[in-house]
Amino acid sequence: MHNAGATTDRGLDRANPTDDMPEASDDPNEMDPASEVQLFRQAFRRHATTVVIVTYFDGGGRACGMTATSMCSLSASPPSLLVAINRTSRAHAEITARGRYGVNLLSVGQRNVALYCSRPGSDKRLREDWMATGLPSDATPRLSEALAHLECEVQTSYEVYSHSLFLGLIHGVWLNPRDSPPLLYHGGSYSQLESAAERSERFHWELRED
Ligand SMILES: Cc1cc2nc3c(=O)[nH]c(=O)nc-3n(C[C@H](O)[C@H](O)[C@H](O)COP(=O)(O)O)c2cc1C
């Protein structure tokens, strides 16, 4: 990993931040692994994502969910996506066994669901009052307040380091008629987009500063 930010974070906003930084080394052992992990974490704290719940059925046919932010779209034709799931999680075992999973994009009011589904080792069964009802028997669990639900069949999976990348072929898309703001994860905490009023206020301040 390039150690550009290893000295300090200073200068990142300047026009040419690399001017006073040490040359990158080709020696992978130059940087100690602890600071490499720390830098990785610091970089990804700056990466804003929509929080999703990956849903699946457990061995007893109960609807379960796991919080994830690694989901990304892959291709529109065929419709497909990727999600990276830790091999130690129960979601990994269940999805591998059944070859199906759902991706629920969370809306800003679903922080409690994200918290519930992210606690390692905790009960991952989804509460009934969170769930949509009347789904086809072959559908994966859908959260009624989600922004969208993507019905995925595992096309293939790749074991990479601690995780597996599940390539899902999307067989169905449900869109919530209410287009609420998404629940985001940024800077190590749950977050949301600024409101129209906040945006407008900021815009006015920016105009005045120019
Ligand atoms: C915001 C957030 C995003 C997460 N994203 C992922 C992810 O993309 N993949 C993953 O495997 N775990 C992710 N996790 C951790 C899992 O939710 C957590 O380890 C999992 O619920 C543990 O499942 P288990 O109790 O079956 O072991 C994330 C956690 C949080 C709080």
The ligand as an ORCA input file, in Angstrom:
! r2SCAN-3c Opt
* xyz 0 1
  C     -21.973     -0.138      8.686
  C     -21.546     -1.576      8.649
  C     -21.220     -2.178      7.438
  C     -20.836     -3.509      7.370
  N     -20.549     -4.065      6.146
  C     -20.209     -5.361      6.075
  C     -19.967     -5.969      4.810
  O     -20.060     -5.346      3.754
  N     -19.645     -7.293      4.794
  C     -19.544     -8.039      5.942
  O     -19.240     -9.233      5.872
  N     -19.764     -7.483      7.158
  C     -20.119     -6.178      7.252
  N     -20.387     -5.609      8.460
  C     -20.274     -6.436      9.685
  C     -21.459     -7.391      9.814
  O     -22.722     -6.733      9.815
  C     -21.340     -8.189     11.120
  O     -20.047     -8.661     11.251
  C     -22.273     -9.379     11.037
  O     -23.565     -8.934     11.356
  C     -21.853    -10.507     11.932
  O     -22.702    -11.622     11.637
  P     -22.715    -12.902     12.585
  O     -23.368    -12.473     13.885
  O     -23.511    -13.948     11.877
  O     -21.280    -13.282     12.775
  C     -20.767     -4.276      8.556
  C     -21.093     -3.686      9.786
  C     -21.474     -2.354      9.833
  C     -21.825     -1.729     11.161
*
